[in-house]
């Protein structure tokens, strides 16, 4: 469809905004592998008392969080003692730590252990037991303190249970050289069972529970329990430590500091109560270490992988974000769009994405870091994903603009005055839930990285599609790069533009958006990011289906960035 006012700014509409025209409707390294998901052959983990598996997370050089949940006998609400063990071997013979903890209904029978006294850069195995029954054995790894040759991270986003099977997790669980997994948001979705992306849920046996919209603590707990009953998700958690951060759907669509686009206080009650319920369930069910128990909404934190990567996990969603702007509010009664006021507002220094406190914390971490790469693990796109003003204003659709751009490059004399005005015009941000809607904060991050002469790599998710972009400041200076992952299961552009070749859609995006280098708009997948002193390489790995347990997986594109002020831009990997 042509962009016409009002222009929505929610997550689900971003997929359509990024294509924005009715005309749009009308491989790298790493081999192909045929797989069957864990779910195809495993009904549960074989331990009725541990039906949600095990997990580890927030690894440091000397400690790691261990997690499980006890499935209590029906009607049991009292305390339950749980034993845990840690070993250097998967047979759990060479024990190096053990202990007991107590859980109860007060924390939804979840268990967390901050197991310390570990050696840097070592693989460990762990297991839980209750009343003689044992959980599966999990594998985890501590962070290296000294220099290492490389760091490998798996990066996930947007895992929607009713939208399809978690084949992406199944493939990642088979990778044997991942140091840690990053989940950068939308680990669950909060919708009712008839909500977003539920069209195949009944046929797949994946109808959301509870069936109602998530509002109370027990609602969020039940949804996490459903997700964590999935064997593929259990398998990837058991295979590697996770470093996680929330986005909006752990709360509500397009959450900001004091609300959400979907939350109506008159109908659902105060948003603060819903936010507290979601935070409570998140900390119970995720293997995360709370930096400050007194402020559980503050989860930004850093992880140092030897001298290679300082990973800074940011919260761009909850603690400081101002409410999203709406393009529709910049049209007057005559349907004229106030371009100057719009630009002024998206660049306003009063608009905050991560807030002054988190910004100051980030700069402190960056200044102290001696790592080769500063890596931001965060939720939404930081790159400028702006459209030509002529397209945004509906003067020209995406298809025609792209074709015009190609003609002008081949033969400038074939372009008339009106078309030349389109081509030479400015661009406008449309996706205001991303950093495009909070440009002053983005410039402050860029300025920080340049001032301290850092090599910047940003990791993003949120959009359900894969992207790679160069990051430029407002003066156009190259600052770093952004690698954005496709979704685990949430649908991308292929749903909105089903009658157009996905390769054409992706090519169109690269034509229209100047800093955009790569796009994949139709497949589900994840990224494997490999950092060394010499480069950061990103491999985009995709599965061919999320609607069957049998699937193939392949690395379809690989790009890299080199360090140093003369580099810090996306380039192709050598053959």
C-alpha positions as CSV (number, residue, x, y, z in Angstrom):
1,X,0.0,0.0,0.0
2,X,1.0,3.6,-0.4
3,X,2.0,5.4,2.8
4,X,-0.9,7.6,3.7
5,X,-1.8,9.4,6.9
6,X,-2.1,8.2,9.6
7,X,1.0,6.1,9.6
8,X,1.1,3.5,12.4
9,X,4.3,3.0,14.4
10,X,3.7,-0.4,16.1
11,X,5.7,-3.6,15.7
12,X,3.3,-5.4,13.5
13,X,3.0,-2.5,11.1
14,X,6.7,-2.1,10.7
15,X,6.8,-5.0,8.4
16,X,4.5,-3.1,6.0
17,X,6.1,0.2,6.6
18,X,9.5,-1.1,5.5
19,X,8.0,-1.9,2.1
20,X,5.4,0.9,1.8
21,X,3.9,0.5,-1.6
22,X,1.2,-1.4,-3.4
23,X,3.7,-2.2,-6.2
24,X,5.9,-3.9,-3.6
25,X,3.0,-6.4,-3.2
26,X,2.5,-6.7,-7.1
27,X,25.1,-17.7,0.1
28,X,27.7,-17.5,2.5
29,X,29.7,-20.1,4.4
30,X,28.4,-22.9,6.5
31,X,26.7,-25.8,4.8
32,X,23.1,-26.9,4.4
33,X,22.0,-29.4,7.0
34,X,18.9,-31.5,7.3
35,X,17.5,-31.7,10.8
36,X,14.6,-32.8,12.9
37,X,13.7,-30.7,15.8
38,X,14.1,-32.0,19.4
39,X,10.3,-31.8,19.7
40,X,9.8,-34.5,17.1
41,X,11.2,-37.2,19.3
42,X,10.8,-36.0,22.8
43,X,7.6,-35.5,24.7
44,X,9.3,-34.2,27.8
45,X,12.7,-34.4,29.4
46,X,12.0,-37.7,31.1
47,X,11.8,-36.2,34.5
48,X,8.3,-35.3,35.6
49,X,9.6,-33.1,38.4
50,X,11.6,-31.0,35.9
51,X,9.2,-30.5,33.0
52,X,10.7,-27.1,32.1
53,X,14.3,-28.2,31.7
54,X,17.4,-26.5,33.0
55,X,19.2,-23.3,32.0
56,X,22.2,-21.2,32.8
57,X,22.9,-17.5,32.2
58,X,24.9,-14.3,32.9
59,X,28.3,-16.0,32.9
60,X,31.2,-14.2,34.5
61,X,34.8,-15.4,34.7
62,X,34.2,-17.1,38.1
63,X,30.5,-17.8,38.3
64,X,27.2,-18.4,36.4
65,X,23.5,-18.5,37.2
66,X,21.9,-22.0,37.2
67,X,18.2,-22.3,36.7
68,X,15.4,-24.9,36.8
69,X,11.8,-25.2,37.8
70,X,10.3,-27.9,40.0
71,X,6.9,-29.3,38.9
72,X,5.2,-29.7,42.3
73,X,2.7,-32.4,43.1
74,X,-0.8,-31.3,42.4
75,X,-2.1,-28.9,45.1
76,X,1.3,-28.6,46.8
77,X,2.1,-25.0,47.9
78,X,4.7,-25.4,50.6
79,X,8.5,-25.3,50.4
80,X,10.5,-27.8,48.4
81,X,14.3,-28.3,48.9
82,X,16.3,-28.8,45.7
83,X,19.8,-30.2,45.4
84,X,22.2,-29.0,42.7
85,X,25.6,-30.2,41.5
86,X,28.3,-28.9,39.2
87,X,31.0,-31.0,37.5
88,X,33.7,-30.8,34.9
89,X,32.3,-33.8,33.0
90,X,28.9,-34.6,31.5
91,X,28.7,-37.8,33.5
92,X,28.7,-35.7,36.7
93,X,31.5,-37.7,38.2
94,X,34.1,-35.0,38.9
95,X,32.1,-32.7,41.1
96,X,33.4,-29.2,41.9
97,X,30.4,-27.7,43.6
98,X,27.0,-28.6,45.1
99,X,24.4,-27.3,47.5
100,X,20.7,-27.1,48.3
101,X,18.2,-24.3,47.9
102,X,14.5,-24.0,48.8
103,X,11.7,-23.0,46.4
104,X,8.0,-22.5,46.8
105,X,4.9,-21.2,45.2
106,X,6.0,-17.7,46.2
107,X,8.5,-17.8,43.3
108,X,6.5,-20.2,41.1
109,X,8.7,-23.1,42.2
110,X,11.6,-21.7,40.1
111,X,15.2,-22.2,41.3
112,X,18.2,-20.0,40.8
113,X,21.7,-20.6,42.0
114,X,24.6,-18.2,41.5
115,X,27.3,-20.8,41.4
116,X,30.7,-19.3,42.2
117,X,34.3,-20.4,42.6
118,X,34.7,-21.4,39.0
119,X,37.7,-21.1,36.6
120,X,37.7,-18.6,33.7
121,X,37.0,-19.8,30.2
122,X,36.0,-23.3,31.3
123,X,33.1,-25.6,30.4
124,X,31.0,-27.0,33.2
125,X,28.1,-29.3,33.6
126,X,25.3,-29.1,36.1
127,X,22.2,-31.0,37.3
128,X,19.4,-30.6,39.8
129,X,17.7,-33.3,42.0
130,X,14.6,-33.5,44.2
131,X,13.5,-36.6,46.2
132,X,15.9,-38.7,44.2
133,X,14.7,-37.6,40.8
134,X,17.3,-35.9,38.6
135,X,17.0,-33.3,35.9
136,X,18.7,-33.4,32.6
137,X,22.4,-32.4,32.6
138,X,23.1,-28.8,31.4
139,X,26.3,-27.5,29.9
140,X,27.6,-24.0,30.6
141,X,30.7,-21.9,30.2
142,X,32.4,-19.2,32.1
143,X,33.9,-16.1,30.5
144,X,37.6,-16.0,29.8
145,X,39.6,-13.5,31.8
146,X,42.7,-13.4,29.7
147,X,43.0,-13.1,25.9
148,X,41.3,-15.6,23.7
149,X,41.5,-16.3,20.0
150,X,37.8,-15.6,19.3
151,X,34.4,-15.3,20.8
152,X,31.3,-16.8,19.2
153,X,27.8,-15.7,20.1
154,X,24.4,-17.0,18.9
155,X,21.8,-14.1,18.7
156,X,18.1,-14.6,18.9
157,X,15.0,-12.4,18.9
158,X,11.2,-12.7,18.6
159,X,10.2,-16.2,19.5
160,X,6.5,-16.5,19.1
161,X,5.1,-19.9,20.3
162,X,1.8,-20.0,18.2
163,X,3.6,-18.7,15.1
164,X,5.6,-21.9,14.5
165,X,8.0,-24.5,15.8
166,X,11.3,-23.4,17.4
167,X,13.4,-25.0,14.7
168,X,15.8,-22.1,15.0
169,X,16.6,-23.1,18.6
170,X,16.9,-26.7,17.6
171,X,19.6,-25.8,15.0
172,X,21.5,-23.6,17.5
173,X,21.5,-26.3,20.1
174,X,23.5,-28.5,17.7
175,X,26.3,-25.9,17.4
176,X,29.2,-27.1,19.6
177,X,31.4,-24.0,19.6
178,X,29.1,-21.2,21.0
179,X,30.4,-19.3,24.0
180,X,27.0,-17.8,24.9
181,X,23.6,-17.1,23.4
182,X,22.1,-13.6,23.4
183,X,18.3,-13.3,23.4
184,X,17.7,-9.6,22.8
185,X,14.0,-9.5,23.4
186,X,10.5,-10.8,22.7
187,X,11.3,-14.1,24.3
188,X,7.5,-14.5,24.8
189,X,4.5,-12.7,23.4
190,X,1.7,-11.4,25.6
191,X,-1.3,-11.7,23.2
192,X,-4.4,-13.6,23.8
193,X,-4.8,-16.9,21.9
194,X,-6.7,-15.3,19.1
195,X,-4.1,-12.5,18.8
196,X,-1.1,-11.9,16.6
197,X,0.3,-14.7,14.4
198,X,-2.1,-17.3,15.7
199,X,-3.4,-18.5,12.3
200,X,-1.7,-21.9,12.4
201,X,-1.6,-22.3,16.1
202,X,-4.4,-24.9,16.4
203,X,-3.1,-27.0,13.6
204,X,0.4,-27.0,15.1
205,X,-0.8,-27.7,18.6
206,X,0.5,-24.4,19.8
207,X,-2.5,-22.4,21.0
208,X,-1.3,-19.8,23.6
209,X,-1.9,-20.5,27.3
210,X,-3.5,-18.8,29.1
211,X,-5.9,-17.9,26.3
212,X,-6.5,-14.4,27.7
213,X,-4.3,-11.4,27.4
214,X,-1.5,-11.4,29.9
215,X,-2.1,-8.9,32.8
216,X,-1.4,-10.6,36.1
217,X,1.7,-12.3,37.5
218,X,0.2,-15.7,37.2
219,X,-0.7,-15.0,33.5
220,X,2.9,-14.2,32.6
221,X,4.1,-17.2,34.6
222,X,1.8,-19.6,32.7
223,X,3.0,-18.2,29.4
224,X,6.6,-18.7,30.3
225,X,5.8,-22.2,31.5
226,X,4.3,-22.9,28.1
227,X,7.3,-21.6,26.2
228,X,9.7,-23.5,28.4
229,X,7.8,-26.7,27.9
230,X,9.1,-26.6,24.3
231,X,11.8,-29.3,23.9
232,X,13.8,-27.2,21.3
233,X,13.9,-24.2,23.7
234,X,14.9,-26.6,26.5
235,X,17.7,-28.0,24.3
236,X,19.3,-24.7,23.5
237,X,19.1,-23.6,27.1
238,X,20.8,-26.8,28.2
239,X,23.5,-26.5,25.6
240,X,24.9,-23.0,26.4
241,X,24.6,-20.0,28.8
242,X,22.1,-17.3,27.9
243,X,22.5,-13.5,28.3
244,X,19.1,-12.0,28.0
245,X,17.3,-8.6,27.9
246,X,13.6,-7.9,27.5
247,X,11.9,-6.0,24.7
248,X,8.2,-5.0,24.6
249,X,6.3,-8.3,24.3
250,X,7.6,-9.5,27.6
251,X,5.2,-6.7,28.8
252,X,2.9,-5.3,26.1
253,X,3.2,-4.2,22.5
254,X,5.3,-1.0,22.0
255,X,5.9,-0.6,25.7
256,X,7.4,2.6,26.9
257,X,8.3,3.9,30.4
258,X,4.7,4.5,31.6
259,X,2.5,2.6,29.2
260,X,2.0,0.7,25.9
261,X,0.1,1.3,22.7
262,X,-2.2,-1.7,23.5
263,X,-2.7,-1.0,27.2
264,X,-5.9,0.8,28.1
265,X,-5.9,1.7,31.8
266,X,-9.7,2.1,31.8
267,X,-10.0,-1.6,30.7
268,X,-6.9,-3.3,32.2
269,X,-6.1,-1.2,35.2
270,X,-2.8,0.7,35.9
271,X,0.0,-0.1,33.6
272,X,2.4,0.0,36.6
273,X,0.8,-3.1,38.1
274,X,1.0,-5.0,34.8
275,X,4.7,-4.0,34.4
276,X,5.4,-5.2,37.9
277,X,3.7,-8.5,37.2
278,X,5.8,-9.0,34.0
279,X,9.0,-8.1,35.7
280,X,8.3,-10.6,38.5
281,X,7.7,-13.5,36.1
282,X,10.7,-12.5,34.0
283,X,13.1,-12.7,36.8
284,X,11.6,-15.9,38.1
285,X,11.8,-17.7,34.7
286,X,15.0,-16.3,33.1
287,X,18.5,-17.2,34.1
288,X,19.5,-13.6,34.8
289,X,21.4,-12.1,37.6
290,X,19.7,-8.9,38.9
291,X,22.3,-6.2,39.2
292,X,20.4,-4.6,42.1
293,X,17.6,-6.5,43.8
294,X,16.1,-3.2,45.0
295,X,15.5,-2.1,41.4
296,X,14.6,-5.2,39.4
297,X,13.6,-3.0,36.4
298,X,17.2,-2.1,35.8
299,X,18.8,-4.9,33.9
300,X,21.5,-3.2,31.9
301,X,24.8,-4.9,32.5
302,X,28.2,-5.7,30.9
303,X,30.1,-8.9,30.1
304,X,33.8,-9.0,29.2
305,X,35.0,-11.8,26.9
306,X,38.8,-11.6,27.4
307,X,40.4,-8.8,25.5
308,X,38.1,-9.3,22.5
309,X,34.6,-8.1,23.3
310,X,33.0,-5.9,25.9
311,X,29.3,-6.7,25.6
312,X,26.9,-4.1,27.0
313,X,23.3,-5.3,27.3
314,X,21.1,-2.2,27.2
315,X,17.4,-1.6,28.1
316,X,16.0,0.5,25.3
317,X,12.4,-0.3,26.3
318,X,11.3,0.0,29.9
319,X,13.2,2.2,32.4
320,X,13.6,5.5,30.5
321,X,11.9,5.5,27.1
322,X,9.6,8.4,26.4
323,X,6.3,7.6,24.6
324,X,6.7,7.0,20.8
325,X,5.8,9.8,18.5
326,X,3.0,9.2,15.9
327,X,3.4,10.5,12.4
328,X,-0.3,11.0,12.1
329,X,-0.2,13.8,14.6
330,X,1.8,15.9,12.3
331,X,-0.9,16.3,9.7
332,X,-3.2,19.4,10.0
333,X,-6.9,19.5,9.1
334,X,-5.9,20.0,5.4
335,X,-3.8,16.9,5.5
336,X,-0.6,18.8,5.2
337,X,2.4,17.2,6.9
338,X,4.6,19.5,9.0
339,X,8.0,18.2,8.0
340,X,10.0,20.7,10.0
341,X,8.1,20.2,13.3
342,X,8.4,16.4,12.8
343,X,12.2,16.6,12.2
344,X,12.6,18.9,15.2
345,X,10.7,16.5,17.5
346,X,12.4,13.2,16.5
347,X,15.8,15.0,17.1
348,X,14.7,16.7,20.4
349,X,17.3,16.3,23.2
350,X,14.4,16.0,25.6
351,X,13.4,12.7,24.1
352,X,15.1,9.8,25.8
353,X,15.5,6.2,24.8
354,X,17.8,4.8,27.4
355,X,17.9,7.7,29.9
356,X,20.7,9.8,31.4
357,X,21.6,7.3,34.1
358,X,22.0,4.4,31.7
359,X,23.9,6.6,29.3
360,X,26.3,7.6,32.0
361,X,26.7,4.0,33.0
362,X,27.4,3.0,29.4
363,X,30.1,5.6,29.0
364,X,31.8,4.5,32.2
365,X,31.8,0.9,30.9
366,X,33.2,2.0,27.5
367,X,35.9,4.1,29.0
368,X,37.1,1.3,31.3
369,X,37.0,-1.4,28.7
370,X,40.2,-2.5,27.0
371,X,38.5,-4.9,24.7
372,X,39.0,-4.7,20.9
373,X,35.3,-4.4,20.3
374,X,32.4,-2.6,22.1
375,X,29.3,-4.6,21.3
376,X,25.8,-3.4,22.2
377,X,23.3,-6.1,22.8
378,X,19.9,-4.3,22.6
379,X,16.5,-4.6,21.1
380,X,15.6,-2.2,18.3
381,X,17.3,-1.0,15.2
382,X,19.9,1.7,15.7
383,X,20.7,2.3,12.0
384,X,18.9,5.0,10.1
385,X,16.1,3.2,8.3
386,X,14.7,6.4,6.6
387,X,12.6,6.6,3.5
388,X,12.9,9.2,0.7
389,X,10.5,12.0,1.5
390,X,8.7,11.6,-1.8
391,X,7.9,8.0,-0.9
392,X,6.7,8.9,2.6
393,X,4.5,11.6,1.3
394,X,2.9,9.4,-1.3
395,X,4.3,11.3,-4.3
396,X,6.0,8.2,-5.6
397,X,5.8,4.5,-4.6
398,X,8.7,2.3,-3.6
399,X,8.8,0.4,-6.9
400,X,8.8,3.5,-9.1
401,X,11.4,5.2,-6.9
402,X,13.7,2.3,-7.0
403,X,13.4,2.0,-10.8
404,X,13.9,5.8,-11.2
405,X,17.0,5.6,-9.1
406,X,18.5,3.0,-11.4
407,X,17.5,4.9,-14.6
408,X,19.1,8.1,-13.2
409,X,22.3,6.3,-12.5
410,X,22.4,4.8,-16.0
411,X,21.4,8.0,-17.8
412,X,20.9,11.2,-15.8
413,X,19.4,12.9,-18.9
414,X,16.3,10.7,-18.7
415,X,15.1,12.2,-15.4
416,X,12.8,15.2,-15.5
417,X,12.7,18.1,-13.0
418,X,10.1,16.6,-10.8
419,X,11.9,13.2,-10.6
420,X,15.1,15.0,-9.9
421,X,13.5,16.7,-7.0
422,X,12.4,13.4,-5.7
423,X,15.9,11.9,-6.0
424,X,17.6,14.9,-4.4
425,X,15.1,15.2,-1.6
426,X,15.7,14.4,2.1
427,X,14.7,11.3,3.9
428,X,12.3,10.8,6.8
429,X,12.2,8.2,9.6
430,X,9.0,6.2,9.7
431,X,9.6,3.5,12.4
432,X,9.4,5.6,15.5
433,X,9.7,2.8,18.0
434,X,13.3,2.4,17.0
435,X,16.3,4.7,17.6
436,X,15.0,6.7,14.6
437,X,12.4,8.1,16.9
438,X,15.0,9.0,19.6
439,X,17.8,10.5,17.6
440,X,19.5,12.6,20.2
441,X,20.2,9.5,22.3
442,X,21.6,7.8,19.3
443,X,23.9,10.7,18.5
444,X,25.1,10.7,22.1
445,X,26.0,7.0,21.8
446,X,27.8,7.7,18.5
447,X,29.7,10.6,20.0
448,X,30.8,8.5,22.9
449,X,32.2,5.8,20.7
450,X,34.1,8.3,18.5
451,X,35.4,10.3,21.5
452,X,36.9,7.2,23.1
453,X,38.0,5.8,19.7
454,X,36.1,2.6,20.0
455,X,35.2,-0.1,17.5
456,X,31.4,-0.3,17.7
457,X,29.2,-3.3,16.7
458,X,25.4,-3.1,17.5
459,X,23.3,-6.2,17.7
460,X,19.5,-5.8,17.2
461,X,16.3,-7.8,16.7
462,X,12.7,-6.8,17.0
463,X,11.6,-6.5,13.3
464,X,11.4,-10.2,12.4
465,X,13.7,-9.6,9.4
466,X,17.5,-9.7,9.0
467,X,19.4,-6.5,8.3
468,X,23.0,-5.2,8.1
469,X,23.7,-1.5,8.1
470,X,26.5,1.0,8.4
471,X,26.1,3.4,11.3
472,X,26.6,7.1,10.5
473,X,26.3,10.0,12.8
474,X,24.3,13.1,11.8
475,X,27.3,14.5,9.9
476,X,27.5,11.3,7.9
477,X,30.7,10.1,9.6
478,X,31.1,6.3,9.8
479,X,30.8,5.1,13.4
480,X,30.3,1.4,13.3
481,X,28.0,-1.3,12.0
482,X,24.7,-3.0,13.0
483,X,23.8,-6.6,12.5
484,X,20.1,-7.4,13.1
485,X,18.7,-10.9,13.4
486,X,15.6,-12.4,11.9
487,X,13.0,-13.8,14.2
488,X,12.9,-17.3,15.7
489,X,9.3,-17.8,14.6
490,X,7.4,-14.5,14.3
491,X,6.4,-13.7,10.6
492,X,8.3,-11.2,8.6
493,X,7.5,-9.3,5.4
494,X,6.6,-12.5,3.5
495,X,3.2,-12.5,5.2
496,X,2.4,-8.9,4.2
497,X,3.8,-9.2,0.7
498,X,3.1,-12.8,-0.2
499,X,2.6,-12.2,-3.9
500,X,6.1,-10.6,-4.4
501,X,9.4,-12.4,-4.7
502,X,11.1,-12.0,-1.4
503,X,14.4,-11.3,-3.1
504,X,12.8,-8.3,-4.9
505,X,11.5,-7.0,-1.5
506,X,14.9,-7.3,0.0
507,X,16.6,-5.6,-3.0
508,X,14.0,-2.8,-2.8
509,X,14.8,-2.1,0.8
510,X,18.6,-1.9,0.0
511,X,17.8,0.5,-2.9
512,X,15.6,2.8,-0.8
513,X,17.5,3.0,2.5
514,X,20.9,4.5,2.1
515,X,22.9,2.9,5.0
516,X,21.3,-0.5,4.5
517,X,23.7,-3.1,3.1
518,X,21.8,-6.4,3.4
519,X,18.3,-7.5,4.0
520,X,16.5,-10.9,4.2
521,X,12.8,-10.4,4.6
522,X,11.2,-13.8,4.4
523,X,13.0,-16.4,6.5
524,X,13.3,-17.3,10.2
525,X,16.7,-17.6,11.7
526,X,19.4,-16.3,14.0
527,X,22.9,-14.9,13.8
528,X,26.3,-16.4,14.8
529,X,28.6,-13.5,15.6
530,X,32.3,-14.4,15.7
531,X,34.7,-11.8,17.1
532,X,38.5,-11.8,17.0
533,X,41.2,-9.1,17.2
534,X,41.1,-8.9,13.4
535,X,37.4,-8.7,12.7
536,X,33.8,-9.3,13.7
537,X,32.0,-11.7,11.4
538,X,28.3,-12.2,11.3
539,X,26.8,-15.4,9.8
540,X,23.0,-15.3,9.2
541,X,21.6,-18.8,9.6
542,X,18.1,-19.6,8.4
543,X,15.7,-22.6,8.6
544,X,13.5,-23.4,5.6
545,X,10.3,-23.8,7.7
546,X,8.8,-23.4,11.1
547,X,5.6,-25.3,10.3
548,X,7.1,-28.8,10.3
549,X,9.5,-30.5,12.7
550,X,11.6,-31.6,9.8
551,X,13.7,-28.8,8.4
552,X,16.9,-27.8,6.8
553,X,19.2,-25.0,8.0
554,X,21.9,-23.1,6.3
555,X,24.2,-20.1,6.6
556,X,23.1,-17.9,3.7
557,X,25.0,-14.7,4.2
558,X,28.3,-13.7,5.9
559,X,29.5,-10.2,6.4
560,X,32.2,-8.6,8.5
561,X,33.7,-5.4,9.9
562,X,37.3,-4.6,10.5
563,X,38.7,-2.5,13.4
564,X,40.2,0.9,13.2
565,X,39.1,4.4,12.1
566,X,39.7,3.7,8.5
567,X,37.4,0.7,8.6
568,X,34.4,0.2,10.9
569,X,32.1,-0.5,8.0
570,X,30.4,-3.5,6.5
571,X,32.3,-5.5,3.9
572,X,32.1,-8.9,2.3
573,X,33.9,-11.8,3.8
574,X,36.8,-13.1,1.7
575,X,36.0,-16.3,-0.3
